């Protein structure tokens, strides 16, 4: 009889943790970009500087949270 290819409970927990981490990263980056776009609409400067700042801030925050979580769960 063939063995089941179903992941074990430990693997399922890790999969869920990394999936939620990726979702959290996407939401953080999206919020940074969205806030930057809104700031550019409110204070138009000719170039989308707030969108750039918001997107970079979102990426930095997302990477920081992921690194912190990975080091905490060691």
Biopython code that builds the backbone (N, CA, C, O; Angstrom):
import numpy as np
from Bio.PDB.StructureBuilder import StructureBuilder

atoms = [
    (1, "UNK", "N", (0.834, -1.169, 0.000)),
    (1, "UNK", "CA", (0.000, 0.000, 0.000)),
    (1, "UNK", "C", (0.893, 1.251, 0.000)),
    (1, "UNK", "O", (1.845, 1.314, 0.777)),
    (2, "UNK", "N", (0.607, 2.247, -0.854)),
    (2, "UNK", "CA", (1.458, 3.436, -0.899)),
    (2, "UNK", "C", (1.288, 4.287, 0.356)),
    (2, "UNK", "O", (0.202, 4.387, 0.925)),
    (3, "UNK", "N", (2.394, 4.892, 0.764)),
    (3, "UNK", "CA", (2.353, 5.751, 1.939)),
    (3, "UNK", "C", (1.707, 7.081, 1.588)),
    (3, "UNK", "O", (1.774, 7.546, 0.450)),
    (4, "UNK", "N", (1.097, 7.663, 2.564)),
    (4, "UNK", "CA", (0.461, 8.962, 2.374)),
    (4, "UNK", "C", (1.537, 10.035, 2.254)),
    (4, "UNK", "O", (2.547, 9.984, 2.956)),
    (5, "UNK", "N", (1.327, 11.004, 1.368)),
    (5, "UNK", "CA", (2.271, 12.110, 1.204)),
    (5, "UNK", "C", (1.827, 13.319, 2.004)),
    (5, "UNK", "O", (2.266, 14.442, 1.756)),
    (6, "UNK", "N", (0.969, 13.080, 2.947)),
    (6, "UNK", "CA", (0.462, 14.151, 3.789)),
    (6, "UNK", "C", (1.548, 14.609, 4.763)),
    (6, "UNK", "O", (2.208, 13.772, 5.380)),
    (7, "UNK", "N", (1.749, 15.933, 4.916)),
    (7, "UNK", "CA", (2.784, 16.394, 5.840)),
    (7, "UNK", "C", (2.425, 16.090, 7.288)),
    (7, "UNK", "O", (1.252, 15.997, 7.648)),
    (8, "UNK", "N", (3.452, 15.936, 8.108)),
    (8, "UNK", "CA", (3.226, 15.660, 9.529)),
    (8, "UNK", "C", (2.748, 16.930, 10.225)),
    (8, "UNK", "O", (2.729, 18.006, 9.626)),
    (9, "UNK", "N", (2.362, 16.799, 11.489)),
    (9, "UNK", "CA", (1.848, 17.944, 12.248)),
    (9, "UNK", "C", (2.895, 19.049, 12.378)),
    (9, "UNK", "O", (2.559, 20.231, 12.303)),
    (10, "UNK", "N", (4.158, 18.673, 12.574)),
    (10, "UNK", "CA", (5.230, 19.660, 12.677)),
    (10, "UNK", "C", (5.430, 20.410, 11.372)),
    (10, "UNK", "O", (5.665, 21.619, 11.369)),
    (11, "UNK", "N", (5.335, 19.688, 10.265)),
    (11, "UNK", "CA", (5.478, 20.319, 8.957)),
    (11, "UNK", "C", (4.281, 21.225, 8.659)),
    (11, "UNK", "O", (4.434, 22.285, 8.053)),
    (12, "UNK", "N", (3.097, 20.804, 9.085)),
    (12, "UNK", "CA", (1.912, 21.636, 8.869)),
    (12, "UNK", "C", (2.021, 22.940, 9.650)),
    (12, "UNK", "O", (1.634, 23.997, 9.151)),
    (13, "UNK", "N", (2.545, 22.873, 10.874)),
    (13, "UNK", "CA", (2.723, 24.072, 11.685)),
    (13, "UNK", "C", (3.714, 25.029, 11.054)),
    (13, "UNK", "O", (3.496, 26.241, 11.046)),
    (14, "UNK", "N", (4.806, 24.487, 10.524)),
    (14, "UNK", "CA", (5.806, 25.326, 9.867)),
    (14, "UNK", "C", (5.233, 25.938, 8.602)),
    (14, "UNK", "O", (5.477, 27.109, 8.311)),
    (15, "UNK", "N", (4.476, 25.156, 7.849)),
    (15, "UNK", "CA", (3.862, 25.668, 6.625)),
    (15, "UNK", "C", (2.891, 26.798, 6.943)),
    (15, "UNK", "O", (2.875, 27.820, 6.257)),
    (16, "UNK", "N", (2.093, 26.617, 7.969)),
    (16, "UNK", "CA", (1.142, 27.648, 8.373)),
    (16, "UNK", "C", (1.874, 28.900, 8.848)),
    (16, "UNK", "O", (1.463, 30.017, 8.534)),
    (17, "UNK", "N", (2.951, 28.719, 9.601)),
    (17, "UNK", "CA", (3.704, 29.863, 10.118)),
    (17, "UNK", "C", (4.312, 30.667, 8.984)),
    (17, "UNK", "O", (4.232, 31.895, 8.991)),
    (18, "UNK", "N", (4.924, 29.997, 7.999)),
    (18, "UNK", "CA", (5.553, 30.711, 6.886)),
    (18, "UNK", "C", (4.518, 31.320, 5.943)),
    (18, "UNK", "O", (4.767, 32.368, 5.347)),
    (19, "UNK", "N", (3.377, 30.683, 5.803)),
    (19, "UNK", "CA", (2.313, 31.259, 4.989)),
    (19, "UNK", "C", (1.778, 32.533, 5.634)),
    (19, "UNK", "O", (1.536, 33.527, 4.949)),
    (20, "UNK", "N", (1.597, 32.501, 6.936)),
    (20, "UNK", "CA", (1.110, 33.696, 7.621)),
    (20, "UNK", "C", (2.167, 34.797, 7.599)),
    (20, "UNK", "O", (1.826, 35.978, 7.537)),
    (21, "UNK", "N", (3.440, 34.424, 7.650)),
    (21, "UNK", "CA", (4.516, 35.409, 7.572)),
    (21, "UNK", "C", (4.506, 36.108, 6.206)),
    (21, "UNK", "O", (4.676, 37.324, 6.124)),
    (22, "UNK", "N", (4.307, 35.333, 5.144)),
    (22, "UNK", "CA", (4.256, 35.916, 3.797)),
    (22, "UNK", "C", (3.047, 36.834, 3.657)),
    (22, "UNK", "O", (3.148, 37.899, 3.048)),
    (23, "UNK", "N", (1.920, 36.438, 4.208)),
    (23, "UNK", "CA", (0.727, 37.288, 4.157)),
    (23, "UNK", "C", (0.951, 38.579, 4.931)),
    (23, "UNK", "O", (0.548, 39.654, 4.485)),
    (24, "UNK", "N", (1.586, 38.473, 6.077)),
    (24, "UNK", "CA", (1.871, 39.654, 6.884)),
    (24, "UNK", "C", (2.823, 40.595, 6.142)),
    (24, "UNK", "O", (2.660, 41.814, 6.200)),
    (25, "UNK", "N", (3.808, 40.036, 5.452)),
    (25, "UNK", "CA", (4.728, 40.864, 4.674)),
    (25, "UNK", "C", (3.983, 41.597, 3.562)),
    (25, "UNK", "O", (4.197, 42.790, 3.345)),
    (26, "UNK", "N", (3.111, 40.880, 2.860)),
    (26, "UNK", "CA", (2.370, 41.489, 1.759)),
    (26, "UNK", "C", (1.470, 42.612, 2.260)),
    (26, "UNK", "O", (1.389, 43.664, 1.627)),
    (27, "UNK", "N", (0.804, 42.406, 3.372)),
    (27, "UNK", "CA", (-0.086, 43.428, 3.932)),
    (27, "UNK", "C", (0.715, 44.641, 4.385)),
    (27, "UNK", "O", (0.289, 45.774, 4.163)),
    (28, "UNK", "N", (1.861, 44.429, 5.012)),
    (28, "UNK", "CA", (2.690, 45.536, 5.475)),
    (28, "UNK", "C", (3.189, 46.372, 4.306)),
    (28, "UNK", "O", (3.141, 47.600, 4.359)),
    (29, "UNK", "N", (3.666, 45.723, 3.256)),
    (29, "UNK", "CA", (4.153, 46.449, 2.086)),
    (29, "UNK", "C", (3.002, 47.182, 1.402)),
    (29, "UNK", "O", (3.155, 48.331, 0.989)),
    (30, "UNK", "N", (1.850, 46.519, 1.282)),
    (30, "UNK", "CA", (0.688, 47.161, 0.675)),
    (30, "UNK", "C", (0.281, 48.416, 1.437)),
    (30, "UNK", "O", (-0.009, 49.447, 0.830)),
    (31, "UNK", "N", (0.258, 48.332, 2.769)),
    (31, "UNK", "CA", (-0.128, 49.503, 3.569)),
    (31, "UNK", "C", (0.868, 50.641, 3.412)),
    (31, "UNK", "O", (0.467, 51.804, 3.364)),
    (32, "UNK", "N", (2.157, 50.330, 3.332)),
    (32, "UNK", "CA", (3.157, 51.374, 3.109)),
    (32, "UNK", "C", (2.959, 52.076, 1.774)),
    (32, "UNK", "O", (3.031, 53.302, 1.694)),
    (33, "UNK", "N", (2.712, 51.301, 0.728)),
    (33, "UNK", "CA", (2.484, 51.885, -0.595)),
    (33, "UNK", "C", (1.185, 52.680, -0.605)),
    (33, "UNK", "O", (1.140, 53.787, -1.142)),
    (34, "UNK", "N", (0.132, 52.127, -0.017)),
    (34, "UNK", "CA", (-1.163, 52.817, -0.001)),
    (34, "UNK", "C", (-1.073, 54.146, 0.749)),
    (34, "UNK", "O", (-1.599, 55.158, 0.284)),
    (35, "UNK", "N", (-0.410, 54.146, 1.902)),
    (35, "UNK", "CA", (-0.244, 55.393, 2.641)),
    (35, "UNK", "C", (0.591, 56.397, 1.849)),
    (35, "UNK", "O", (0.316, 57.597, 1.883)),
    (36, "UNK", "N", (1.602, 55.918, 1.144)),
    (36, "UNK", "CA", (2.406, 56.799, 0.297)),
    (36, "UNK", "C", (1.593, 57.408, -0.828)),
    (36, "UNK", "O", (1.746, 58.590, -1.134)),
    (37, "UNK", "N", (0.738, 56.621, -1.444)),
    (37, "UNK", "CA", (-0.118, 57.133, -2.522)),
    (37, "UNK", "C", (-1.072, 58.187, -1.974)),
    (37, "UNK", "O", (-1.265, 59.237, -2.587)),
    (38, "UNK", "N", (-1.666, 57.904, -0.825)),
    (38, "UNK", "CA", (-2.584, 58.873, -0.221)),
    (38, "UNK", "C", (-1.857, 60.167, 0.135)),
    (38, "UNK", "O", (-2.401, 61.254, -0.065)),
    (39, "UNK", "N", (-0.639, 60.066, 0.659)),
    (39, "UNK", "CA", (0.140, 61.262, 0.991)),
    (39, "UNK", "C", (0.501, 62.030, -0.272)),
    (39, "UNK", "O", (0.485, 63.261, -0.259)),
    (40, "UNK", "N", (0.826, 61.339, -1.365)),
    (40, "UNK", "CA", (1.122, 62.015, -2.635)),
    (40, "UNK", "C", (-0.111, 62.723, -3.187)),
    (40, "UNK", "O", (0.006, 63.787, -3.796)),
    (41, "UNK", "N", (-1.292, 62.141, -2.977)),
    (41, "UNK", "CA", (-2.521, 62.809, -3.414)),
    (41, "UNK", "C", (-2.785, 64.053, -2.572)),
    (41, "UNK", "O", (-3.274, 65.061, -3.082)),
    (42, "UNK", "N", (-2.466, 63.983, -1.310)),
    (42, "UNK", "CA", (-2.729, 65.110, -0.404)),
    (42, "UNK", "C", (-1.703, 66.232, -0.584)),
    (42, "UNK", "O", (-2.063, 67.410, -0.583)),
    (43, "UNK", "N", (-0.442, 65.872, -0.737)),
    (43, "UNK", "CA", (0.638, 66.833, -0.920)),
    (43, "UNK", "C", (1.359, 66.546, -2.234)),
    (43, "UNK", "O", (2.423, 65.927, -2.212)),
    (44, "UNK", "N", (0.824, 66.971, -3.373)),
    (44, "UNK", "CA", (1.465, 66.684, -4.663)),
    (44, "UNK", "C", (2.774, 67.470, -4.820)),
    (44, "UNK", "O", (2.787, 68.696, -4.713)),
    (45, "UNK", "N", (3.851, 66.762, -5.071)),
    (45, "UNK", "CA", (5.162, 67.390, -5.232)),
    (45, "UNK", "C", (5.719, 67.246, -6.648)),
    (45, "UNK", "O", (6.827, 67.710, -6.919)),
    (46, "UNK", "N", (4.995, 66.632, -7.526)),
    (46, "UNK", "CA", (5.469, 66.434, -8.890)),
    (46, "UNK", "C", (6.059, 65.048, -9.116)),
    (46, "UNK", "O", (5.919, 64.478, -10.198)),
    (47, "UNK", "N", (6.710, 64.514, -8.109)),
    (47, "UNK", "CA", (7.214, 63.142, -8.178)),
    (47, "UNK", "C", (6.612, 62.369, -7.004)),
    (47, "UNK", "O", (6.338, 62.950, -5.954)),
    (48, "UNK", "N", (6.408, 61.082, -7.173)),
    (48, "UNK", "CA", (5.754, 60.302, -6.104)),
    (48, "UNK", "C", (6.711, 59.937, -4.964)),
    (48, "UNK", "O", (6.940, 58.757, -4.696)),
    (49, "UNK", "N", (7.255, 60.932, -4.309)),
    (49, "UNK", "CA", (8.258, 60.698, -3.267)),
    (49, "UNK", "C", (7.675, 59.960, -2.068)),
    (49, "UNK", "O", (8.346, 59.110, -1.481)),
    (50, "UNK", "N", (6.427, 60.275, -1.694)),
    (50, "UNK", "CA", (5.826, 59.606, -0.539)),
    (50, "UNK", "C", (5.518, 58.137, -0.836)),
    (50, "UNK", "O", (5.582, 57.290, 0.056)),
    (51, "UNK", "N", (5.185, 57.844, -2.089)),
    (51, "UNK", "CA", (4.962, 56.455, -2.474)),
    (51, "UNK", "C", (6.272, 55.676, -2.385)),
    (51, "UNK", "O", (6.291, 54.538, -1.916)),
    (52, "UNK", "N", (7.351, 56.281, -2.829)),
    (52, "UNK", "CA", (8.658, 55.632, -2.727)),
    (52, "UNK", "C", (9.051, 55.416, -1.268)),
    (52, "UNK", "O", (9.503, 54.334, -0.894)),
    (53, "UNK", "N", (8.878, 56.438, -0.459)),
    (53, "UNK", "CA", (9.219, 56.317, 0.959)),
    (53, "UNK", "C", (8.339, 55.275, 1.641)),
    (53, "UNK", "O", (8.828, 54.453, 2.416)),
    (54, "UNK", "N", (7.036, 55.311, 1.350)),
    (54, "UNK", "CA", (6.116, 54.340, 1.949)),
    (54, "UNK", "C", (6.424, 52.915, 1.554)),
    (54, "UNK", "O", (6.358, 52.012, 2.388)),
    (55, "UNK", "N", (6.766, 52.693, 0.274)),
    (55, "UNK", "CA", (7.070, 51.334, -0.168)),
    (55, "UNK", "C", (8.369, 50.840, 0.462)),
    (55, "UNK", "O", (8.448, 49.689, 0.889)),
    (56, "UNK", "N", (9.377, 51.687, 0.525)),
    (56, "UNK", "CA", (10.627, 51.279, 1.164)),
    (56, "UNK", "C", (10.440, 51.033, 2.656)),
    (56, "UNK", "O", (10.984, 50.075, 3.206)),
    (57, "UNK", "N", (9.669, 51.899, 3.309)),
    (57, "UNK", "CA", (9.400, 51.703, 4.737)),
    (57, "UNK", "C", (8.633, 50.400, 4.965)),
    (57, "UNK", "O", (8.913, 49.685, 5.927)),
    (58, "UNK", "N", (7.677, 50.084, 4.103)),
    (58, "UNK", "CA", (6.924, 48.837, 4.219)),
    (58, "UNK", "C", (7.810, 47.617, 4.063)),
    (58, "UNK", "O", (7.665, 46.643, 4.802)),
    (59, "UNK", "N", (8.730, 47.661, 3.105)),
    (59, "UNK", "CA", (9.642, 46.535, 2.898)),
    (59, "UNK", "C", (10.571, 46.372, 4.096)),
    (59, "UNK", "O", (10.788, 45.255, 4.566)),
    (60, "UNK", "N", (11.121, 47.485, 4.591)),
    (60, "UNK", "CA", (12.024, 47.413, 5.742)),
    (60, "UNK", "C", (11.288, 46.863, 6.965)),
    (60, "UNK", "O", (11.819, 46.012, 7.678)),
    (61, "UNK", "N", (10.083, 47.342, 7.205)),
    (61, "UNK", "CA", (9.311, 46.861, 8.355)),
    (61, "UNK", "C", (8.977, 45.382, 8.208)),
    (61, "UNK", "O", (9.058, 44.630, 9.179)),
    (62, "UNK", "N", (8.601, 44.957, 6.999)),
    (62, "UNK", "CA", (8.246, 43.554, 6.777)),
    (62, "UNK", "C", (9.455, 42.648, 6.996)),
    (62, "UNK", "O", (9.333, 41.604, 7.636)),
    (63, "UNK", "N", (10.605, 43.028, 6.481)),
    (63, "UNK", "CA", (11.808, 42.221, 6.659)),
    (63, "UNK", "C", (12.205, 42.180, 8.136)),
    (63, "UNK", "O", (12.617, 41.133, 8.637)),
    (64, "UNK", "N", (12.084, 43.304, 8.830)),
    (64, "UNK", "CA", (12.405, 43.349, 10.254)),
    (64, "UNK", "C", (11.523, 42.386, 11.043)),
    (64, "UNK", "O", (12.015, 41.651, 11.899)),
    (65, "UNK", "N", (10.234, 42.387, 10.761)),
    (65, "UNK", "CA", (9.307, 41.508, 11.481)),
    (65, "UNK", "C", (9.624, 40.038, 11.197)),
    (65, "UNK", "O", (9.584, 39.210, 12.106)),
    (66, "UNK", "N", (9.934, 39.716, 9.955)),
    (66, "UNK", "CA", (10.260, 38.329, 9.613)),
    (66, "UNK", "C", (11.539, 37.881, 10.320)),
    (66, "UNK", "O", (11.590, 36.785, 10.879)),
    (67, "UNK", "N", (12.565, 38.724, 10.295)),
    (67, "UNK", "CA", (13.818, 38.364, 10.966)),
    (67, "UNK", "C", (13.601, 38.198, 12.462)),
    (67, "UNK", "O", (14.123, 37.263, 13.070)),
    (68, "UNK", "N", (12.830, 39.105, 13.058)),
    (68, "UNK", "CA", (12.543, 39.008, 14.487)),
    (68, "UNK", "C", (11.800, 37.710, 14.816)),
    (68, "UNK", "O", (12.127, 37.046, 15.800)),
    (69, "UNK", "N", (10.810, 37.343, 14.005)),
    (69, "UNK", "CA", (10.055, 36.121, 14.252)),
    (69, "UNK", "C", (10.920, 34.871, 14.078)),
    (69, "UNK", "O", (10.819, 33.927, 14.862)),
    (70, "UNK", "N", (11.762, 34.870, 13.057)),
    (70, "UNK", "CA", (12.606, 33.705, 12.813)),
    (70, "UNK", "C", (13.617, 33.521, 13.944)),
    (70, "UNK", "O", (13.855, 32.399, 14.390)),
    (71, "UNK", "N", (14.207, 34.617, 14.405)),
    (71, "UNK", "CA", (15.168, 34.516, 15.507)),
    (71, "UNK", "C", (14.493, 34.134, 16.811)),
    (71, "UNK", "O", (15.078, 33.420, 17.625)),
    (72, "UNK", "N", (13.254, 34.606, 17.023)),
    (72, "UNK", "CA", (12.527, 34.276, 18.236)),
    (72, "UNK", "C", (12.153, 32.795, 18.280)),
    (72, "UNK", "O", (12.151, 32.195, 19.355)),
    (73, "UNK", "N", (11.842, 32.210, 17.154)),
    (73, "UNK", "CA", (11.370, 30.820, 17.101)),
    (73, "UNK", "C", (12.510, 29.814, 16.919)),
    (73, "UNK", "O", (12.252, 28.653, 16.604)),
    (74, "UNK", "N", (13.716, 30.219, 17.104)),
    (74, "UNK", "CA", (14.847, 29.306, 16.980)),
    (74, "UNK", "C", (14.835, 28.272, 18.042)),
    (74, "UNK", "O", (15.722, 27.419, 18.083)),
]
sb = StructureBuilder()
sb.init_structure("model")
sb.init_model(0)
sb.init_chain("A")
sb.init_seg("    ")
for serial, (resi, resn, name, xyz) in enumerate(atoms, 1):
    if name == "N":
        sb.init_residue(resn, " ", resi, " ")
    sb.init_atom(name, np.array(xyz, "f"), 0.0, 1.0, " ", f" {name:<3s}", serial, name[0])
structure = sb.get_structure()
